[in-house]
Amino acid sequence: MFRTHTCGELRLSDINKATTLSGWVQTIRKFGSITFVDLRDRYGITQLLFSESLNENLEANPLGREFVLQVHGTVNERSNKNNNIPTGEIEILVNEFSILNKSITPPFTIQDDTDGGDDLRMKYRFLDLRRQAVRKNLELRYAVGRSTRNYLHEQSFMDIETPFLIKSTPEGARDFVVPSRMNPGQFYALPQSPQTFKQLLMVSGYDRYYQIVKCFRDEDLRADRQPEFTQIDCEMAFVEQEDILNMFENLIKRIFKDVKNIDYTDKVERMTWENAMWTYGNDKPDIRFDMRLCNLKFPSHTFPGREDISSLISGVDFKVFDEAETVIAIAASNCSEYTRKQTDELTEWVKRPQIGMKGLVYVKCNADGTYKSSVDKFYNEEKLKAIAAAVNAKSGDMIFILAGAEERTRKATSELRLYLGQQLGLRRSDEFKLLWVLDFPLFEYAEDDNRWVARHHPFTSPKPSDIATMINNNPVIENAAEYLKHPYANIKANAYDMVLNGNEIGGGSIRIFQKELQQKMFAALGMDEHEQQHKFGFLLGAFEYGAPPHGGIAFGFDRLCSILGGSESIRDFIAFPKNNSGRDVMIDAPSTIDDKQFDELQIKLDLKA
């Protein structure tokens, strides 16, 4: 028997108990004729005491870091207790040991405050996984998965596998493609999601389906993207939007309870896409703090019906505002004491290429009721007071104003809001706030191609009230400059996103389930009948055999884990992630294949310069 207990198991109640432990040598400390060793495994660390009687054996078989060691001994009470670890009140008085395997010197220290950089740790990921911090991340991931499966099982969902080798239907991100040896010149694609298969399962009568499943997208990478990622993928038949929202907000609440011991009793807020864009500047707002956007000026086509308060900033010959397409302000609480250095730093921050603004205007709402701004030359105190009232700024606040093109300015103000929220400690990683964003546009206008594209995916149903608009109108855009006046511009999707702390963690929709409406959707996206049949004939055919109303949602499993774990990067919660170039530097993939494999696939490689 290699072990009777783990390295995180023994306590004072086990004093004098005989034990056998196996694990890795964490540290070695010699004090005269005795030696202390910290032995580590997945479950924890236990201190070993090698007495003088084992000195000769230790000298003949010296230990090193990361040696795999087995010891036999007795549980003893420690004289110098360590309250930082669960086993810190005991040690093992070793009477016999065996070196099961030796280790060369590791390239970095295997501890939380390691001296290894990201690249080095990715190359030796199998060693990095031994660190307690990484192990805790994977334990959290496992806990999220276990909680998910338990909840969905209780709700009568079936875990059903779907294929990884499927047909390429490039619509959104690029597919990863796999050549078929048995079908020369033809290719499989790796699924970006199991979307069509889960809809087919609904047609087949499996009314509650789920998978925790790998998906693949050939995209440029960043902290929250990997070429292969994991989804909690779910679908239900005979449901409406309200059924989906209730079912899956309860799933997330269950995960909060099981994984973080948080009773999320707040009502999950709901917000339309239009209000999210208007109030926060993006469709995944962080509602842990206020600091809402105020449009002091906006184009007439944007958010129709909103109150026009542009008179507050006009009539003073300030060309920056007069010539801007839009002017947006936010009020940061208790920031009127910002120094010139701080405002200059913020100005430089918004000028960065990632943000893309030309400058920043500020207004200080002083505690004594006076106002001071960077544009005092143009705006008197009365004007500044009126602007402050519009922005809901109070004494002690600082107003920041950006001006420019509509889309860029709205995005920049949203980014500034998040940046200030982080700087002011308003985005705490131990606070969680859920939100549903609803009523997205069904279509987006692709200016380069002068056509409609699906905002979510082509299987999303329009709102019931908009189905007639979609069926009875031609999707062709006659005048590109007038696309906002086209009836399709105002069709709302029967879709929903769940947002957690400013991150989209899940998205889904009620699906189209009638063949005629699905054909109309494909036609709106520019597919003729031949292309529809070639790409999706199997789905259109299935809809002729009594497809039920259905809908679903997919949660980003890796992202959910990273948020619950307080990390910005999903890589920290994946056992073997790729780097930002999509490479696995540990196994050196992707890599070349030999000529024999090319011959078998009947493929000739032609790398263009």
C-alpha positions, 0 to 999 in steps of 0.5 A: 500500500502506497498510502493510508492517508493523504497529506491533507488528512491527519489532525490532532485526533490522530496522535500516535496513529501509524500512517503511510504517506506518499507525495512530493517533497516541497521543502527540506530544512536541516537542523543539526542532526534532524531534518524536516521535510514538507510533503505535498500531494493534491490534498495538502501538506504534512510536515515530516520529522526525520530523527537522528536515527535516519541521518545515515540513510538520508546521507546515503539517499539525499532528498531533493525538491519534487522527489516522489517520497513514501514514508512510514511513521507515527502521527506526532504533535508539533511543538511549533504549530503552523496555523496557516495549514489544516495539518499544522498541529501535527507532524509525522515521526518517520521511521522508514522512507523510500524514494519512489522517483527522483526529480531534476531541479524544477525550472521554477519553484512549485509554490504560490509565489513562484518565480516562473513567468507565464511562458515558462509555466505554460511550457512546463504546465504539468509542473505548474499544475502542482501549485496550490493556486492552480489546483484550487482553480481546477477544484473550483472548475470541477465544483461548478461542473458538479453543481451544474450536472446535479441541478440539471439532472434534478430538472429532468435534463438528459446529458446527450453527446453530439458529434465533433466532426460535422459540416462546415457552415461558416457564418460567424467565426472561422471554423477549424477544418479536418480533412477526411482521408476516406473522402478525398478533397472533403473536410469536416469542421469542428463545431463552434457550438452544438446548435443544430444538433440540439435543435434536432434533439428537440425535434426527436422528442428529447425535450430537456437536453444539456452538455458540458461540451467543447466548442472550437472557434478559429479566432484571434485570442485574448484573455477570455478566449481560447481556440477550444473552450467549454460551454454549458449547452442547454435546450428545452422544448415546449417553452417560452422565454420566461421558462428559460429565464427562470430555469437558468437564473436558478441554475446560476443561483445554485452554482453560487450556493454550491461553489461559493456558499452565497445565497443569491436572494436578489431578484435578477434584474432585467434590461432591454438591449436599448436601455443597456446601450443607452444607460451603460454604453454596452450590452453587458453592463456591470451594474455593481455600481451606478455612474450611468451615461448621459447623452448630452447630444446624440444623432437623431437616428439613435435611440428615438424618443429620447429627450434632446438636451443638446441645448445645454451644451450648444450656443457657446461656440465650443466647436469640440461639442458643436461638431461632434456627432455625439457628446456623452457624460458620466459623473464619478462620485466623490472625485472632485478633489482629483488633481491636475495630474490625475485628470491629465492621466485620464486624458492620456488614457482615453487617447490610447489607440484602444480607446481612440478619443482626442481628449477629455472634458471635466467638470468639478462639482465642488463641495462648496457648491461652485463649479470648475471645468476644463472648458471655463472659457466657454461655459459659465457657472450657470451652464455647468450647473445645468450640465451637472443636474442633467448628469445627476452629479452632486457636490463632490462629484467629477463629471467627465465628458467625451465627444466624437463619432457615435459608436466610438464615443459610446464605447469609449465612455463605457470603457472609461466608466469601467476603468473609473469603477475599477480605480475607485474600488467599485468592481470588487471580485467578491461581489456578484450581480446578475442581469438579463439583457433582453430584446436585442435587434434580430439583425445587424447591418453589414455596411461592407456587404450592404446586407443583413447579418444575424446578431446572434445566429440564424436560428434565433426567432424574432419576437412574436409581434415582429414575425409578420414584419419579417415575413411580409417585407423584402429584406433587400436594402435599396439605399444603404444610407437609409438602412435604419428606415428599413422594417428589418432594422426594428425587428427584435430577437426573442433572445436573451443574455445573462450578464455577471459583473459586466461579463456575458456568461450566457446567451440564448434564444427562442428558436425558429421551428417552422420551415417557412420562417427559417427559410425567410431568415436564411433569405434575409441573410443573403442565402438563395434556395440552393445555399440553404439546402446545401448548408442546412437542408437537414434542418429544414427537412427535420422541421417538416416532421412536427418540430416543437417550439423550443429554445435554449441557452449556452453558458461560457463555462470557462468564463463563469469559473474565472469570474467566480475565481476572481480572475481576468483570464479563463486560462487560469481555469483550464488544465492545458490552455493555449497561449495568445498565439493559439499554441500549446508550448508544452507539447509544441502544437500545432506542428507539421505533419509528415509527407506520408500523412499528406499523401494519405489525405491526398493534400498538397501543401502550398504555403504562400509567402 
